[in-house]
Amino acid sequence: MKSTKVASRYAKSLLEIAIEQKKIDSILGDMNFLLNTNNETRDFENLIASPIVNADKKIEIFEKVFEQFEDLSMSFVKLITKNGREAHLPAIAQSFSDQVKEFKGIVPVTIVSAAPLNGETKEKIVAKVEGSVKGQLEIEEKIDESLIGGFVVRMGDMQIDASISSQFNNLKQRLAR
């Protein structure tokens, strides 16, 4: 939880500066690149977590890996590294992305179903969700065969579970009493 607070605070500061300089989208691109680099390259993950490699050497490596970054992004990465917080960079990048979505009024929605949804069903689900949400929806679809049938909609802290497996579990609990 402490890591999340640290990441959130740094991301908020970066967002405020990005808004001020009108560079939200380019900084978001940089943070997404950093996050993808971390997720796809085990060596990068090991580098930022390593207490053996000193901050100056890490900054030198970051300057080469992230040479296309905006000056603001690079300065931010350097500052985080000099403060010994580089292990938090992926969490900061993720938090920045989440905060940009919130700032722009984008609501991430995940629809999980047992099989791919047809267009009509998906439209009905999206229409129901749009009616209860303020902002633009960002829909992500996932398949989870363990649901047996139906769907689960996740939106922030809220979850609507209309899956067959959930109904079976509820019935099982009622019968077990």
Secondary structure as the mmCIF struct_conf table of DSSP 4:
data_model
#
loop_
_struct_conf.conf_type_id
_struct_conf.id
_struct_conf.beg_label_comp_id
_struct_conf.beg_label_asym_id
_struct_conf.beg_label_seq_id
_struct_conf.end_label_comp_id
_struct_conf.end_label_asym_id
_struct_conf.end_label_seq_id
HELX_RH_AL_P HELX_RH_AL_P1 LYS A 2 GLU A 20
TURN_TY1_P TURN_TY1_P1 GLN A 21 LYS A 22
HELX_RH_AL_P HELX_RH_AL_P2 ILE A 24 GLU A 40
HELX_RH_AL_P HELX_RH_AL_P3 ARG A 42 ALA A 49
BEND BEND1 PRO A 51 VAL A 53
HELX_RH_AL_P HELX_RH_AL_P4 ALA A 55 VAL A 65
TURN_TY1_P TURN_TY1_P2 PHE A 66 GLN A 68
BEND BEND2 PHE A 69 PHE A 69
HELX_RH_AL_P HELX_RH_AL_P5 ASP A 71 LYS A 82
TURN_TY1_P TURN_TY1_P3 ASN A 83 GLY A 84
HELX_RH_3T_P HELX_RH_3T_P1 GLU A 86 HIS A 88
HELX_RH_AL_P HELX_RH_AL_P6 LEU A 89 LYS A 104
TURN_TY1_P TURN_TY1_P4 GLY A 105 GLY A 105
STRN STRN1 ILE A 106 SER A 113
BEND BEND3 ALA A 114 ALA A 115
HELX_LH_PP_P HELX_LH_PP_P1 PRO A 116 ASN A 118
HELX_RH_AL_P HELX_RH_AL_P7 GLY A 119 SER A 132
BEND BEND4 GLY A 135 GLY A 135
STRN STRN2 GLN A 136 ILE A 143
HELX_RH_3T_P HELX_RH_3T_P2 GLU A 145 LEU A 147
BEND BEND5 GLY A 149 GLY A 149
STRN STRN3 GLY A 150 MET A 155
TURN_TY1_P TURN_TY1_P5 GLY A 156 ASP A 157
STRN STRN4 MET A 158 SER A 163
HELX_RH_AL_P HELX_RH_AL_P8 ILE A 164 ALA A 176
#
